[in-house]
Amino acid sequence: MNEIERFQAEVRDNIAGLRADADVQALSRIWVREIARHRYAYNFSWMGRPAIQFPQDMIGVQELVWRIQPDLIVETGIAHGGSLVYSASLLQLLGGDGIVVGVDVDIRPHNRAAIEQHPMAGRIRMIQGSSIDPAVVEQVREHARGRKSVLVLLDSNHTHEHVLAELRAYAPLVTPDSYIVVFDTLIEDMPADLIQDRPWGPGNNPKTAVHAYLAEDDRFAIDRDMEAKLLITVAPDGWLRRVRT
């Protein structure tokens, strides 16, 4: 075993230890619960655009992009565009002709203008409309045709019904060994009082949709190592790897 292999084995052991450590898992859930009260995810930006993501999850996505080398990343939910810019910048580092396609039911003019004027704009395509509208889904499929490797990130409407429909629509685009990442599954584990004036909450959220989808499609499996290594993630049970064709 050379030094690189030895280090990789050490990391695997670290992750296995984290998966087995119930105390640290519980502490991480408590920490996430408490920082949610302070809108922690709003604090971070990428290349000047608010990302509204945990930095730990951004690192997780970066690891997937480097490993998978996608030439298409599909994102539902655009907001301020930081996540689109992040994905586009990773594709830029990979080289090639990879693009990120973002879908949002309401792309606000000031956000669209900022994204279109960004240095990464050349790798970004935006579609306005509901991510589960058949016409929108077909536009995304058109972008996926001929692509060798596709990664999908879901972060729009967080109701069970909507996320389940997104999974049914976009999971088939994911190439073998790539991922569909479902964000904000942590809603299921948060106190109900943290979710106010929203149509989703405990019992009706992305995590419940993930488990409903996995019950009907055995091509995907939860990557437990990813959430164990991150510890701080908005996507527990949401890192889904395509394990079968």
C-alpha positions in Angstrom: 0.0 0.0 0.0 1.5 3.4 -1.0 1.1 6.6 0.8 -1.9 7.8 -1.2 -3.7 4.5 -0.7 -2.8 4.6 3.0 -4.3 8.1 3.4 -7.5 7.0 1.5 -7.9 4.0 3.8 -7.5 6.3 6.8 -10.3 8.5 5.4 -12.6 5.5 4.9 -12.0 4.5 8.5 -12.7 8.0 9.7 -16.1 8.0 7.8 -16.9 4.6 9.2 -16.2 5.8 12.7 -18.5 8.8 12.2 -21.3 6.6 10.9 -21.0 4.5 14.0 -20.8 7.3 16.5 -24.4 8.0 17.6 -23.3 10.8 19.9 -21.6 12.9 17.3 -24.5 12.3 14.9 -26.9 13.5 17.5 -24.8 16.6 18.3 -24.7 17.4 14.6 -28.5 17.3 14.4 -28.8 19.6 17.4 -26.3 22.0 15.9 -28.1 22.1 12.6 -31.4 22.6 14.4 -30.1 25.6 16.3 -28.3 27.3 13.4 -31.5 27.0 11.3 -33.1 29.5 13.7 -30.4 32.0 12.5 -30.7 31.3 8.8 -27.1 30.1 8.7 -27.3 29.1 5.1 -28.0 32.7 4.0 -24.5 33.8 5.2 -22.5 32.5 2.2 -21.9 33.4 -1.4 -19.9 32.1 -4.3 -18.2 34.5 -6.7 -20.4 37.4 -5.5 -23.8 35.6 -5.6 -25.7 34.4 -2.5 -25.6 30.6 -2.5 -28.0 29.8 0.3 -26.3 26.5 1.0 -24.2 25.0 3.8 -20.5 25.2 2.9 -20.2 21.5 3.9 -22.8 20.6 1.2 -21.0 22.7 -1.3 -17.8 20.8 -0.7 -19.9 17.6 -1.0 -21.1 18.7 -4.4 -17.6 19.6 -5.5 -16.4 16.1 -4.6 -19.2 14.6 -6.7 -18.4 16.9 -9.7 -14.8 16.0 -9.7 -15.5 12.3 -9.3 -18.3 12.1 -11.9 -17.0 14.7 -14.4 -20.5 15.6 -15.5 -21.1 17.5 -18.7 -24.6 18.6 -17.5 -25.7 19.7 -14.1 -29.5 20.2 -13.6 -30.6 22.4 -10.7 -34.2 23.1 -9.7 -34.5 26.3 -7.7 -32.4 29.3 -8.7 -33.1 32.1 -6.1 -30.1 34.5 -6.3 -28.1 32.2 -8.5 -25.1 31.4 -6.3 -25.6 27.7 -6.7 -25.8 28.0 -10.5 -22.6 30.1 -10.5 -20.9 27.5 -8.2 -21.8 24.6 -10.5 -20.8 26.6 -13.6 -17.4 27.4 -12.1 -16.8 23.8 -11.3 -17.6 22.9 -14.9 -15.3 25.6 -16.0 -12.5 24.0 -14.1 -13.2 20.7 -15.7 -13.0 22.2 -19.2 -15.1 20.8 -22.0 -18.5 22.0 -23.0 -20.4 21.3 -19.8 -23.4 23.5 -18.8 -25.7 23.9 -15.8 -29.4 24.2 -16.5 -31.4 26.0 -13.8 -35.2 25.9 -13.4 -37.3 28.2 -11.3 -40.9 29.1 -11.3 -40.0 32.8 -10.6 -36.7 34.1 -11.8 -36.8 37.6 -10.5 -35.5 40.2 -12.9 -32.7 41.5 -10.7 -31.4 38.0 -10.1 -31.6 37.1 -13.8 -29.7 40.2 -14.8 -27.0 39.5 -12.2 -26.6 35.9 -13.4 -26.6 36.9 -17.1 -23.9 39.5 -16.4 -21.7 37.1 -14.4 -18.4 35.8 -15.8 -19.8 32.2 -15.5 -22.9 33.1 -17.5 -21.6 31.3 -20.6 -22.1 27.9 -18.9 -25.6 28.7 -17.5 -29.0 28.1 -19.1 -32.1 29.2 -17.2 -35.7 28.0 -17.7 -38.6 29.8 -16.0 -41.5 27.6 -15.1 -42.5 24.9 -12.6 -39.9 22.2 -12.5 -42.7 19.6 -12.8 -44.5 21.2 -15.7 -44.2 18.6 -18.6 -43.1 21.4 -21.0 -40.3 22.4 -18.7 -39.2 18.8 -18.1 -39.0 18.3 -21.8 -36.8 21.4 -22.2 -34.4 19.9 -19.6 -34.5 16.5 -21.4 -33.5 18.3 -24.6 -30.4 19.7 -22.8 -29.7 16.2 -21.5 -29.8 14.5 -24.9 -26.3 13.4 -26.1 -24.7 14.2 -22.7 -22.4 11.6 -21.3 -22.8 12.3 -17.6 -25.6 14.1 -15.8 -25.8 15.2 -12.2 -29.1 16.6 -10.7 -29.7 18.9 -7.7 -33.2 19.4 -6.4 -33.9 22.5 -4.3 -37.2 24.2 -5.2 -40.7 23.6 -3.7 -40.1 21.3 -0.7 -43.5 19.6 -0.4 -43.7 15.9 -0.6 -45.9 15.9 -3.7 -43.6 18.3 -5.6 -40.3 16.7 -4.8 -41.7 13.2 -5.6 -42.8 14.5 -9.0 -39.3 16.0 -9.5 -37.7 12.7 -8.6 -39.9 10.9 -11.1 -39.1 13.5 -13.8 -35.4 14.0 -13.4 -34.0 10.9 -11.8 -34.2 9.0 -15.1 -31.7 11.6 -16.6 -29.1 10.7 -14.0 -26.3 8.5 -15.5 -25.0 5.4 -13.7 -22.8 6.2 -10.7 -23.9 9.8 -10.8 -26.3 11.4 -8.2 -29.5 13.1 -7.7 -29.1 15.2 -4.6 -32.3 16.2 -2.7 -31.8 19.3 -0.5 -33.7 20.2 2.6 -34.6 16.7 3.6 -33.7 17.9 7.1 -37.2 19.5 7.3 -38.4 16.1 8.5 -36.1 16.3 11.5 -36.7 19.9 12.5 -39.2 21.2 15.1 -42.5 22.2 13.5 -42.1 25.7 14.9 -39.1 26.3 12.6 -41.3 25.9 9.5 -43.7 28.8 9.4 -45.9 30.1 6.6 -44.8 27.3 4.3 -46.8 24.5 2.7 -44.2 21.9 3.9 -43.1 20.6 7.3 -42.6 17.4 9.2 -44.4 14.6 7.4 -44.6 16.5 4.2 -41.2 17.4 2.8 -38.3 16.2 0.6 -37.2 13.4 2.9 -40.7 11.8 2.9 -40.6 12.1 -0.9 -37.2 10.5 -1.1 -38.3 7.4 0.8 -41.5 7.2 -1.3 -39.4 7.3 -4.4 -36.9 4.8 -3.3 -39.8 2.4 -2.5 -40.7 2.5 -6.2 -37.3 2.7 -7.9 -34.4 0.5 -6.9 -31.9 2.1 -9.3 -30.9 4.6 -6.5 -29.5 4.2 -3.0 -28.7 6.6 -0.2 -25.0 7.4 0.1 -24.7 7.1 3.8 -21.0 7.8 3.7 -21.5 11.2 2.2 -23.8 12.5 5.0 -21.6 10.8 7.6 -18.5 12.6 6.4 -20.2 16.0 6.1 -22.1 15.7 9.4 -23.5 19.2 8.8 -25.8 18.9 5.9 -29.3 20.0 4.8 -29.6 16.7 2.9 -29.7 13.7 5.3 -31.0 10.7 3.2 -30.8 13.0 0.2 -27.5 12.0 -1.4 -28.9 9.5 -3.9 -26.5 7.5 -6.1 -27.6 5.7 -9.2 -26.4 2.2 -8.5 -28.3 0.3 -11.3 -28.9 1.1 -15.0 
